[in-house]
């Protein structure tokens, strides 16, 4: 079952922060985050495994709450290069695959 | 060197035709995938192969047939193309361990337009 992402779209000014949420109705083994720029392929950002870990990638970090079956992606002091569509992908313990959410479109204005 | 490559990049064809998309990865990964991304940007898994063995076969019409001649290649053949097949098709690869999905590397995509 497809995870639910919110919001669907965000418009920020450069330097502002954003949070993108991802929730699933199934128990999760891991959550994956990808960014896709217009006309390009998705690019891996990070994987979070069950255990409630938090990870960072420059000014982009994420958390995973396995009890709530939710993950959040945090973008701080956003830069123009952060623009794109962010996808979360969830893996449940039996799947050997990730199911992607519908994406969150992030636009950064100068 | 391109990690995951796909050919062709663009494919325009008539309804009813048969076409193939090729994918190659030089990362030494064991697992390869095909995804379909429609006009609403939904990224949906179609198939996955691990060491040439079909692992995932989602509810995809029989007109779609993947083939993996070796673990570095995964091709997608589509018979009797329909308008609804128009989409961007992405190949991806990853080095998965014990069925756990790892970081996926995506190819540049093939934009298929069916007229």
gemmi code that builds the backbone of each chain (N, CA, C; Angstrom):
import gemmi

chains = {
    "A": [
        ("UNK", (0.836, -1.197, 0.000), (0.000, 0.000, 0.000), (0.873, 1.250, 0.000)),
        ("UNK", (0.471, 2.211, -0.810), (1.288, 3.402, -1.020), (1.323, 4.275, 0.234)),
        ("UNK", (2.504, 4.726, 0.665), (2.558, 5.645, 1.800), (1.973, 6.992, 1.397)),
        ("UNK", (1.537, 7.730, 2.420), (0.930, 9.038, 2.190), (1.933, 10.122, 2.537)),
        ("UNK", (2.177, 11.017, 1.607), (3.093, 12.127, 1.835), (2.314, 13.419, 1.997)),
        ("UNK", (2.834, 14.272, 2.887), (2.244, 15.601, 3.022), (3.341, 16.591, 3.360)),
        ("UNK", (3.215, 17.836, 2.924), (2.203, 18.311, 1.995), (2.478, 17.826, 0.566)),
        ("UNK", (1.550, 18.113, -0.330), (1.755, 17.735, -1.730), (2.737, 18.682, -2.398)),
        ("UNK", (2.721, 19.936, -1.942), (3.606, 20.935, -2.530), (3.963, 21.981, -1.488)),
        ("UNK", (5.175, 22.511, -1.615), (5.660, 23.555, -0.704), (6.407, 24.592, -1.523)),
        ("UNK", (6.152, 25.854, -1.199), (6.933, 26.928, -1.820), (7.652, 27.666, -0.694)),
        ("UNK", (8.961, 27.767, -0.822), (9.762, 28.420, 0.213), (10.608, 29.526, -0.392)),
        ("UNK", (11.011, 30.435, 0.462), (12.064, 31.367, 0.073), (13.394, 30.749, 0.509)),
        ("UNK", (14.423, 31.089, -0.216), (15.758, 30.604, 0.128), (16.047, 30.888, 1.606)),
        ("UNK", (16.577, 29.907, 2.293), (16.917, 30.081, 3.700), (15.851, 29.603, 4.666)),
        ("UNK", (14.640, 29.345, 4.160), (13.567, 28.866, 5.040), (13.666, 27.356, 5.223)),
        ("UNK", (12.942, 26.867, 6.234), (12.955, 25.446, 6.557), (11.669, 24.779, 6.082)),
        ("UNK", (11.750, 23.479, 5.883), (10.561, 22.718, 5.484), (10.598, 21.332, 6.113)),
        ("UNK", (9.411, 20.784, 6.311), (9.276, 19.417, 6.797), (8.332, 18.671, 5.863)),
        ("UNK", (8.759, 17.501, 5.437), (7.920, 16.658, 4.591), (7.642, 15.377, 5.357)),
        ("UNK", (6.384, 14.992, 5.417), (5.982, 13.840, 6.200), (5.580, 12.671, 5.319)),
        ("UNK", (5.788, 11.479, 5.861), (5.474, 10.253, 5.138), (4.883, 9.277, 6.146)),
        ("UNK", (3.707, 8.752, 5.860), (3.116, 7.810, 6.812), (2.567, 6.602, 6.086)),
        ("UNK", (2.588, 5.491, 6.792), (2.155, 4.230, 6.211), (1.155, 3.545, 7.122)),
        ("UNK", (0.302, 2.737, 6.514), (-0.659, 1.973, 7.305), (-0.081, 0.605, 7.684)),
        ("UNK", (1.115, 0.319, 7.196), (1.727, -0.980, 7.473), (2.953, -0.810, 8.361)),
        ("UNK", (3.283, -1.882, 9.087), (4.513, -1.885, 9.867), (5.691, -1.862, 8.897)),
        ("UNK", (6.643, -1.026, 9.193), (7.733, -0.782, 8.253), (9.062, -1.328, 8.734)),
        ("UNK", (9.846, -1.785, 7.765), (11.224, -2.157, 8.060), (12.161, -0.977, 7.805)),
        ("UNK", (11.890, -0.230, 6.771), (12.755, 0.904, 6.454), (11.982, 1.963, 5.680)),
        ("UNK", (12.556, 3.155, 5.695), (12.027, 4.260, 4.895), (13.170, 4.834, 4.066)),
        ("UNK", (12.900, 5.078, 2.803), (13.904, 5.621, 1.889), (13.439, 6.979, 1.407)),
        ("UNK", (14.373, 7.891, 1.240), (14.048, 9.218, 0.701), (14.855, 9.475, -0.567)),
        ("UNK", (14.161, 9.996, -1.584), (14.769, 10.326, -2.870), (14.330, 11.724, -3.281)),
        ("UNK", (15.162, 12.372, -4.090), (14.805, 13.652, -4.679), (14.904, 13.511, -6.195)),
        ("UNK", (13.917, 14.057, -6.864), (13.906, 14.036, -8.331), (13.749, 15.452, -8.854)),
        ("UNK", (14.733, 15.897, -9.622), (14.626, 17.195, -10.269), (13.901, 17.005, -11.600)),
        ("UNK", (13.325, 18.088, -12.080), (12.506, 18.029, -13.284), (13.284, 17.454, -14.467)),
        ("UNK", (12.734, 16.428, -15.086), (13.369, 15.847, -16.259), (14.536, 14.928, -15.957)),
        ("UNK", (14.755, 14.649, -14.672), (15.890, 13.800, -14.301), (15.412, 12.559, -13.544)),
        ("UNK", (16.356, 11.698, -13.233), (16.028, 10.478, -12.483), (16.008, 10.767, -10.988)),
        ("UNK", (15.281, 9.990, -10.225), (15.357, 10.120, -8.763), (16.766, 9.838, -8.271)),
        ("UNK", (17.159, 10.590, -7.237), (18.481, 10.424, -6.644), (18.322, 10.125, -5.159)),
        ("UNK", (19.040, 9.128, -4.716), (18.966, 8.675, -3.327), (19.441, 9.753, -2.359)),
        ("UNK", (18.707, 9.928, -1.261), (19.132, 10.818, -0.181), (19.572, 10.017, 1.035)),
        ("UNK", (18.674, 9.185, 1.560), (19.033, 8.397, 2.732), (18.029, 7.275, 2.990)),
        ("UNK", (18.514, 6.292, 3.769), (17.657, 5.195, 4.235), (17.620, 5.266, 5.754)),
        ("UNK", (16.446, 5.041, 6.311), (16.323, 4.928, 7.755), (15.754, 3.548, 8.067)),
        ("UNK", (16.446, 2.857, 8.956), (16.011, 1.520, 9.345), (15.224, 1.591, 10.638)),
        ("UNK", (14.414, 0.584, 10.881), (13.620, 0.585, 12.112), (14.572, 0.610, 13.299)),
        ("UNK", (14.130, 1.276, 14.345), (15.006, 1.527, 15.486), (14.923, 2.989, 15.856)),
        ("UNK", (14.106, 3.734, 15.077), (13.854, 5.121, 15.428), (15.033, 6.032, 15.177)),
        ("UNK", (15.834, 5.707, 14.185), (17.041, 6.493, 14.005), (16.749, 7.805, 13.281)),
        ("UNK", (17.704, 8.675, 13.397), (17.663, 9.940, 12.682), (18.965, 10.053, 11.902)),
        ("UNK", (18.848, 10.571, 10.694), (20.054, 10.662, 9.866), (20.179, 12.044, 9.290)),
        ("UNK", (21.377, 12.400, 8.913), (21.600, 13.718, 8.328), (22.380, 13.620, 7.047)),
        ("UNK", (22.126, 14.580, 6.187), (22.806, 14.653, 4.886), (22.945, 16.120, 4.575)),
        ("UNK", (24.066, 16.720, 4.918), (24.257, 18.172, 4.858), (23.157, 18.812, 5.686)),
        ("UNK", (22.343, 19.668, 5.088), (21.292, 20.323, 5.856), (19.958, 19.607, 5.688)),
        ("UNK", (20.013, 18.379, 5.237), (18.811, 17.582, 5.086), (18.914, 16.403, 6.035)),
        ("UNK", (17.946, 16.253, 6.906), (17.957, 15.150, 7.863), (16.586, 14.509, 7.896)),
        ("UNK", (16.499, 13.355, 8.516), (15.224, 12.652, 8.566), (15.126, 11.844, 9.839)),
        ("UNK", (13.909, 11.569, 10.221), (13.648, 10.728, 11.381), (12.660, 9.646, 10.989)),
        ("UNK", (12.643, 8.570, 11.763), (11.756, 7.453, 11.484), (11.188, 6.968, 12.808)),
        ("UNK", (9.893, 7.073, 12.960), (9.221, 6.572, 14.142), (8.466, 5.307, 13.745)),
        ("UNK", (9.059, 4.149, 14.046), (8.456, 2.904, 13.551), (7.142, 2.587, 14.252)),
        ("UNK", (6.976, 3.044, 15.486), (5.703, 2.771, 16.184), (4.559, 3.503, 15.508)),
        ("UNK", (4.830, 4.715, 15.088), (3.791, 5.491, 14.418), (3.786, 5.225, 12.915)),
        ("UNK", (4.752, 4.443, 12.447), (4.871, 4.141, 11.007), (4.981, 5.429, 10.205)),
        ("UNK", (5.808, 6.324, 10.711), (5.956, 7.632, 10.072), (7.426, 8.008, 9.939)),
        ("UNK", (7.698, 8.806, 8.914), (9.020, 9.388, 8.766), (8.851, 10.845, 8.361)),
        ("UNK", (9.812, 11.656, 8.747), (9.797, 13.060, 8.354), (11.154, 13.442, 7.796)),
        ("UNK", (11.133, 14.252, 6.768), (12.354, 14.778, 6.151), (12.426, 16.260, 6.484)),
        ("UNK", (13.554, 16.686, 7.031), (13.740, 18.070, 7.448), (14.760, 18.735, 6.535)),
        ("UNK", (14.357, 19.857, 5.956), (15.277, 20.636, 5.129), (15.458, 21.985, 5.822)),
        ("UNK", (16.670, 22.264, 6.224), (16.930, 23.516, 6.933), (17.728, 24.472, 6.054)),
        ("UNK", (17.436, 25.750, 6.230), (18.135, 26.807, 5.478), (18.190, 26.440, 3.995)),
        ("UNK", (17.007, 26.261, 3.424), (16.913, 25.717, 2.070), (17.697, 26.545, 1.054)),
        ("UNK", (18.229, 25.812, 0.084), (18.985, 26.425, -1.013), (18.229, 26.188, -2.310)),
        ("UNK", (18.546, 26.981, -3.316), (17.880, 26.827, -4.610), (18.021, 25.396, -5.136)),
        ("UNK", (19.146, 24.787, -4.844), (19.423, 23.431, -5.353), (18.528, 22.371, -4.716)),
        ("UNK", (17.795, 22.739, -3.669), (16.910, 21.767, -3.024), (15.592, 21.592, -3.781)),
        ("UNK", (15.351, 22.434, -4.748), (14.096, 22.328, -5.499), (13.980, 20.966, -6.162)),
        ("UNK", (12.766, 20.455, -6.206), (12.529, 19.164, -6.838), (11.362, 18.475, -6.160)),
        ("UNK", (11.134, 17.255, -6.556), (10.073, 16.460, -5.938), (10.720, 15.426, -5.034)),
        ("UNK", (10.262, 15.392, -3.800), (10.803, 14.462, -2.809), (9.850, 13.280, -2.652)),
        ("UNK", (10.425, 12.104, -2.751), (9.633, 10.883, -2.600), (10.117, 10.105, -1.381)),
        ("UNK", (9.166, 9.649, -0.595), (9.532, 8.649, 0.396), (9.160, 7.285, -0.180)),
        ("UNK", (9.918, 6.303, 0.197), (9.644, 4.931, -0.205), (9.660, 4.058, 1.030)),
        ("UNK", (8.672, 3.217, 1.180), (8.598, 2.389, 2.379), (8.765, 0.923, 2.029)),
        ("UNK", (9.407, 0.237, 2.934), (9.617, -1.192, 2.773), (9.058, -1.885, 4.001)),
        ("UNK", (8.144, -2.826, 3.803), (7.714, -3.615, 4.953), (8.554, -4.885, 4.991)),
        ("UNK", (8.459, -5.607, 6.048), (9.439, -6.659, 6.320), (9.379, -7.797, 5.315)),
        ("UNK", (8.295, -7.915, 4.579), (8.156, -9.082, 3.708), (8.399, -8.776, 2.239)),
        ("UNK", (8.638, -7.499, 1.943), (8.421, -7.081, 0.564), (9.595, -7.249, -0.400)),
        ("UNK", (10.812, -6.982, 0.036), (11.964, -6.910, -0.882), (11.739, -5.870, -1.967)),
        ("UNK", (10.973, -4.845, -1.643), (10.757, -3.767, -2.594), (10.360, -2.539, -1.801)),
        ("UNK", (10.489, -1.388, -2.425), (9.982, -0.177, -1.786), (8.815, 0.360, -2.605)),
        ("UNK", (7.840, 0.860, -1.885), (6.678, 1.477, -2.496), (6.811, 2.976, -2.280)),
        ("UNK", (6.775, 3.730, -3.367), (6.963, 5.165, -3.264), (5.641, 5.891, -3.010)),
        ("UNK", (5.745, 6.976, -2.225), (4.624, 7.873, -2.040), (4.428, 8.721, -3.290)),
        ("UNK", (3.429, 9.555, -3.252), (3.069, 10.340, -4.441), (3.947, 11.566, -4.637)),
        ("UNK", (4.839, 11.822, -3.686), (5.802, 12.905, -3.879), (5.358, 14.229, -3.282)),
        ("UNK", (6.341, 15.032, -2.909), (6.114, 16.402, -2.435), (6.958, 17.318, -3.290)),
        ("UNK", (6.287, 18.239, -3.966), (7.002, 19.144, -4.854), (7.478, 20.357, -4.061)),
        ("UNK", (8.778, 20.569, -4.048), (9.374, 21.672, -3.302), (9.939, 22.700, -4.268)),
        ("UNK", (9.463, 23.934, -4.139), (9.969, 25.028, -4.971), (10.638, 26.049, -4.058)),
        ("UNK", (11.845, 26.444, -4.411), (12.583, 27.429, -3.619), (12.708, 28.708, -4.451)),
        ("UNK", (12.292, 29.822, -3.856), (12.381, 31.105, -4.533), (13.558, 31.884, -3.972)),
        ("UNK", (14.247, 32.657, -4.832), (15.377, 33.459, -4.340), (14.914, 34.520, -3.354)),
    ],
    "B": [
        ("UNK", (32.065, 7.269, -16.426), (31.296, 6.088, -16.805), (29.898, 6.148, -16.204)),
        ("UNK", (28.904, 5.909, -17.036), (27.530, 5.932, -16.560), (27.258, 4.692, -15.735)),
        ("UNK", (26.637, 4.855, -14.555), (26.412, 3.719, -13.670), (25.263, 2.850, -14.176)),
        ("UNK", (24.127, 3.483, -14.464), (22.961, 2.781, -14.993), (22.553, 3.499, -16.276)),
        ("UNK", (22.563, 2.783, -17.374), (22.228, 3.406, -18.648), (21.012, 2.727, -19.254)),
        ("UNK", (20.245, 3.507, -20.006), (19.045, 3.004, -20.663), (19.042, 3.483, -22.102)),
        ("UNK", (18.529, 2.644, -22.981), (18.317, 3.050, -24.355), (16.999, 2.493, -24.852)),
        ("UNK", (16.264, 3.265, -25.634), (16.568, 4.648, -26.011), (16.119, 5.633, -24.930)),
        ("UNK", (16.471, 6.893, -25.086), (16.030, 7.912, -24.142), (14.592, 8.343, -24.452)),
        ("UNK", (14.269, 8.389, -25.729), (12.922, 8.729, -26.157), (12.428, 7.644, -27.117)),
        ("UNK", (11.137, 7.354, -27.016), (10.551, 6.337, -27.879), (9.148, 6.802, -28.225)),
        ("UNK", (8.922, 7.070, -29.510), (7.592, 7.480, -29.970), (7.126, 6.422, -30.950)),
        ("UNK", (5.928, 5.895, -30.717), (5.477, 4.777, -31.530), (3.958, 4.769, -31.625)),
        ("UNK", (3.457, 3.971, -32.532), (2.019, 3.881, -32.739), (1.413, 2.796, -31.853)),
        ("UNK", (0.158, 2.968, -31.534), (-0.594, 1.931, -30.821), (-0.485, 0.612, -31.556)),
        ("UNK", (-0.349, -0.454, -30.802), (-0.317, -1.786, -31.394), (1.076, -2.301, -31.711)),
        ("UNK", (2.050, -1.379, -31.733), (3.426, -1.809, -32.007), (4.044, -2.520, -30.809)),
        ("UNK", (5.164, -3.203, -31.076), (5.961, -3.841, -30.029), (7.293, -3.089, -29.922)),
        ("UNK", (7.710, -2.827, -28.695), (8.982, -2.110, -28.517), (9.745, -2.671, -27.330)),
        ("UNK", (11.054, -2.404, -27.327), (11.906, -2.836, -26.212), (12.720, -1.674, -25.677)),
        ("UNK", (12.980, -1.729, -24.384), (13.870, -0.777, -23.720), (14.981, -1.591, -23.061)),
        ("UNK", (16.209, -1.111, -23.232), (17.336, -1.847, -22.668), (17.945, -1.099, -21.488)),
        ("UNK", (18.449, -1.861, -20.549), (19.077, -1.272, -19.365), (20.336, -2.050, -19.023)),
        ("UNK", (21.373, -1.311, -18.679), (22.636, -1.929, -18.277), (23.187, -1.191, -17.069)),
        ("UNK", (23.728, -1.924, -16.120), (24.398, -1.282, -14.980), (25.808, -1.859, -14.843)),
        ("UNK", (26.756, -0.953, -14.524), (28.150, -1.372, -14.375), (28.623, -1.240, -12.934)),
        ("UNK", (27.669, -1.340, -12.016), (27.980, -1.185, -10.594), (28.234, -2.512, -9.897)),
        ("UNK", (28.029, -3.592, -10.597), (28.196, -4.901, -9.990), (27.064, -5.290, -9.059)),
        ("UNK", (25.938, -4.621, -9.177), (24.797, -4.911, -8.302), (24.108, -6.208, -8.699)),
        ("UNK", (23.450, -6.815, -7.701), (22.741, -8.070, -7.942), (21.278, -7.860, -8.315)),
        ("UNK", (20.719, -6.722, -7.931), (19.290, -6.516, -8.119), (19.026, -5.368, -9.080)),
        ("UNK", (18.076, -5.607, -9.986), (17.680, -4.576, -10.942), (16.163, -4.460, -10.964)),
        ("UNK", (15.673, -3.277, -11.293), (14.241, -2.968, -11.216), (13.781, -2.238, -12.483)),
        ("UNK", (12.507, -2.365, -12.750), (11.827, -1.471, -13.681), (10.724, -0.739, -12.933)),
        ("UNK", (10.696, 0.592, -13.127), (9.651, 1.437, -12.569), (8.950, 2.172, -13.704)),
        ("UNK", (7.675, 2.477, -13.483), (6.912, 3.305, -14.417), (6.523, 4.585, -13.687)),
        ("UNK", (6.802, 5.731, -14.325), (6.376, 7.003, -13.751), (5.407, 7.669, -14.721)),
        ("UNK", (4.162, 7.824, -14.267), (3.145, 8.374, -15.156), (3.163, 9.903, -15.126)),
        ("UNK", (2.207, 10.478, -15.822), (2.168, 11.939, -15.972), (1.922, 12.653, -14.645)),
        ("UNK", (1.363, 11.944, -13.663), (1.158, 12.535, -12.341), (2.350, 12.282, -11.431)),
        ("UNK", (3.406, 11.747, -11.993), (4.671, 11.538, -11.287), (4.648, 10.364, -10.308)),
        ("UNK", (3.580, 9.551, -10.340), (3.602, 8.353, -9.491), (4.695, 7.419, -9.980)),
        ("UNK", (5.535, 6.981, -9.059), (6.661, 6.112, -9.394), (6.310, 4.718, -8.892)),
        ("UNK", (6.000, 3.829, -9.837), (5.448, 2.535, -9.451), (6.367, 1.394, -9.889)),
        ("UNK", (6.669, 0.502, -8.959), (7.535, -0.627, -9.307), (6.767, -1.590, -10.208)),
        ("UNK", (7.480, -2.133, -11.196), (6.880, -3.114, -12.087), (7.492, -4.496, -11.834)),
        ("UNK", (8.799, -4.558, -11.928), (9.510, -5.831, -11.795), (10.818, -5.625, -11.036)),
        ("UNK", (11.292, -6.706, -10.413), (12.671, -6.699, -9.949), (13.269, -8.073, -10.200)),
        ("UNK", (14.551, -8.077, -10.460), (15.315, -9.289, -10.689), (16.500, -9.289, -9.748)),
        ("UNK", (16.813, -10.454, -9.235), (18.010, -10.630, -8.434), (18.823, -11.758, -9.054)),
        ("UNK", (20.041, -11.429, -9.496), (20.881, -12.435, -10.162), (20.113, -13.185, -11.254)),
        ("UNK", (19.471, -12.458, -12.114), (18.735, -12.957, -13.273), (17.431, -13.670, -12.923)),
        ("UNK", (17.089, -13.718, -11.637), (15.859, -14.392, -11.233), (14.767, -13.369, -10.908)),
        ("UNK", (13.581, -13.577, -11.460), (12.462, -12.678, -11.206), (12.037, -12.780, -9.747)),
        ("UNK", (12.035, -11.622, -9.061), (11.675, -11.586, -7.650), (10.319, -10.920, -7.453)),
        ("UNK", (10.154, -9.778, -8.090), (8.918, -9.009, -7.944), (8.260, -8.899, -9.306)),
        ("UNK", (6.967, -9.209, -9.335), (6.185, -9.039, -10.557), (4.870, -8.428, -10.107)),
        ("UNK", (4.806, -7.104, -10.193), (3.590, -6.427, -9.736), (2.457, -6.672, -10.733)),
        ("UNK", (1.301, -6.128, -10.428), (0.146, -6.359, -11.301), (0.320, -5.559, -12.582)),
        ("UNK", (1.137, -6.120, -13.445), (1.460, -5.487, -14.714), (0.857, -6.348, -15.816)),
        ("UNK", (0.272, -5.735, -16.855), (-0.299, -6.557, -17.939), (0.726, -7.513, -18.535)),
        ("UNK", (0.247, -8.636, -19.021), (1.134, -9.645, -19.634), (1.873, -9.134, -20.856)),
        ("UNK", (1.420, -8.012, -21.381), (2.093, -7.431, -22.551), (3.503, -6.957, -22.208)),
        ("UNK", (3.763, -6.798, -20.914), (5.092, -6.370, -20.467), (5.886, -7.610, -20.078)),
        ("UNK", (7.036, -7.780, -20.698), (7.846, -8.935, -20.336), (9.294, -8.513, -20.136)),
        ("UNK", (9.781, -8.655, -18.913), (11.180, -8.343, -18.644), (12.059, -9.542, -19.005)),
        ("UNK", (13.310, -9.229, -19.320), (14.269, -10.307, -19.566), (15.626, -9.880, -19.029)),
        ("UNK", (16.261, -10.785, -18.324), (17.573, -10.482, -17.756), (18.564, -11.520, -18.256)),
        ("UNK", (19.324, -11.182, -19.295), (20.282, -12.154, -19.839), (21.457, -12.400, -18.901)),
        ("UNK", (21.805, -11.408, -18.104), (22.827, -11.547, -17.074), (22.551, -10.492, -16.018)),
        ("UNK", (23.281, -10.538, -14.921), (22.875, -9.662, -13.808), (23.164, -8.187, -14.061)),
        ("UNK", (23.875, -7.878, -15.136), (24.157, -6.479, -15.463), (23.124, -5.884, -16.416)),
        ("UNK", (22.246, -6.707, -16.934), (21.276, -6.245, -17.926), (19.856, -6.650, -17.555)),
        ("UNK", (18.950, -5.701, -17.772), (17.529, -5.998, -17.591), (16.776, -5.236, -18.668)),
        ("UNK", (16.170, -5.980, -19.574), (15.449, -5.363, -20.684), (13.950, -5.489, -20.455)),
        ("UNK", (13.221, -4.595, -21.103), (11.758, -4.608, -20.971), (11.155, -4.602, -22.362)),
        ("UNK", (10.386, -5.626, -22.655), (9.709, -5.713, -23.944), (8.221, -5.483, -23.733)),
        ("UNK", (7.646, -4.661, -24.591), (6.218, -4.352, -24.460), (5.521, -4.688, -25.777)),
        ("UNK", (4.556, -5.549, -25.696), (3.769, -5.934, -26.880), (2.506, -5.100, -26.975)),
        ("UNK", (2.020, -4.958, -28.198), (0.704, -4.334, -28.438), (0.516, -3.065, -27.617)),
        ("UNK", (1.373, -2.110, -27.844), (1.360, -0.885, -27.043), (0.014, -0.184, -27.070)),
        ("UNK", (-0.339, 0.360, -25.897), (-1.592, 1.097, -25.744), (-1.294, 2.527, -25.306)),
        ("UNK", (-2.293, 3.392, -25.487), (-2.117, 4.805, -25.129), (-1.691, 4.953, -23.668)),
        ("UNK", (-2.276, 4.117, -22.803), (-1.996, 4.196, -21.372), (-0.593, 3.767, -20.976)),
        ("UNK", (0.147, 3.235, -21.935), (1.533, 2.842, -21.639), (2.476, 4.038, -21.709)),
        ("UNK", (1.987, 5.144, -22.209), (2.813, 6.352, -22.287), (3.236, 6.768, -20.881)),
        ("UNK", (4.524, 6.888, -20.682), (5.077, 7.184, -19.351), (6.589, 7.272, -19.492)),
        ("UNK", (7.236, 7.575, -18.377), (8.692, 7.460, -18.321), (9.014, 6.166, -17.583)),
        ("UNK", (9.837, 5.348, -18.180), (10.216, 4.073, -17.583), (11.652, 4.189, -17.077)),
        ("UNK", (11.815, 3.898, -15.793), (13.132, 3.968, -15.168), (13.613, 2.573, -14.810)),
        ("UNK", (14.860, 2.343, -15.133), (15.555, 1.159, -14.656), (16.362, 1.580, -13.431)),
        ("UNK", (16.535, 0.689, -12.492), (17.333, 0.989, -11.306), (18.069, -0.274, -10.880)),
        ("UNK", (19.134, -0.066, -10.121), (19.841, -1.229, -9.572), (20.241, -0.940, -8.135)),
        ("UNK", (20.430, -1.990, -7.384), (20.890, -1.847, -6.003), (21.592, -3.125, -5.579)),
        ("UNK", (22.385, -2.987, -4.530), (23.034, -4.159, -3.961), (22.270, -4.511, -2.689)),
        ("UNK", (21.277, -5.341, -2.813), (20.439, -5.696, -1.678), (21.047, -6.867, -0.920)),
        ("UNK", (20.741, -6.924, 0.346), (21.259, -7.999, 1.179), (20.110, -8.706, 1.884)),
        ("UNK", (20.028, -9.957, 1.677), (19.013, -10.796, 2.335), (17.615, -10.208, 2.159)),
        ("UNK", (17.311, -9.765, 0.951), (15.983, -9.264, 0.651), (15.716, -7.858, 1.139)),
        ("UNK", (16.710, -7.221, 1.771), (16.515, -5.854, 2.256), (16.960, -4.881, 1.169)),
        ("UNK", (16.078, -3.963, 0.828), (16.364, -3.036, -0.264), (17.378, -1.988, 0.177)),
        ("UNK", (18.380, -1.791, -0.635), (19.420, -0.822, -0.342), (19.250, 0.397, -1.259)),
        ("UNK", (20.223, 1.284, -1.232), (20.191, 2.474, -2.079), (20.023, 2.067, -3.532)),
        ("UNK", (19.087, 2.698, -4.212), (18.860, 2.383, -5.619), (19.454, 3.473, -6.497)),
        ("UNK", (20.113, 3.037, -7.558), (20.680, 3.942, -8.549), (19.786, 3.851, -9.790)),
        ("UNK", (19.260, 5.000, -10.187), (18.324, 5.026, -11.301), (19.029, 5.388, -12.605)),
        ("UNK", (18.538, 4.791, -13.679), (18.962, 5.202, -15.007), (18.287, 6.515, -15.376)),
        ("UNK", (18.644, 7.103, -16.519), (18.118, 8.417, -16.907), (16.654, 8.398, -17.348)),
        ("UNK", (16.115, 7.210, -17.556), (14.707, 7.110, -17.948), (14.532, 7.021, -19.458)),
        ("UNK", (13.441, 6.378, -19.851), (13.033, 6.306, -21.256), (11.616, 6.858, -21.340)),
        ("UNK", (11.474, 7.949, -22.080), (10.137, 8.540, -22.220), (9.441, 7.879, -23.404)),
        ("UNK", (8.418, 7.104, -23.103), (7.655, 6.388, -24.124), (6.366, 7.147, -24.411)),
        ("UNK", (6.160, 7.459, -25.672), (4.925, 8.125, -26.099), (4.247, 7.228, -27.116)),
        ("UNK", (3.016, 6.847, -26.816), (2.241, 5.996, -27.721), (1.159, 6.853, -28.373)),
        ("UNK", (1.174, 6.889, -29.690), (0.228, 7.747, -30.431), (-0.950, 6.952, -30.950)),
    ],
}
model = gemmi.Model(1)
for chain_id, residues in chains.items():
    chain = gemmi.Chain(chain_id)
    for i, (resn, *xyz) in enumerate(residues, 1):
        res = gemmi.Residue()
        res.name, res.seqid = resn, gemmi.SeqId(i, " ")
        for name, pos in zip(("N", "CA", "C"), xyz):
            atom = gemmi.Atom()
            atom.name, atom.element = name, gemmi.Element(name[0])
            atom.pos, atom.b_iso = gemmi.Position(*pos), 0.0
            res.add_atom(atom)
        chain.add_residue(res)
    model.add_chain(chain)
structure = gemmi.Structure()
structure.add_model(model)
structure.setup_entities()
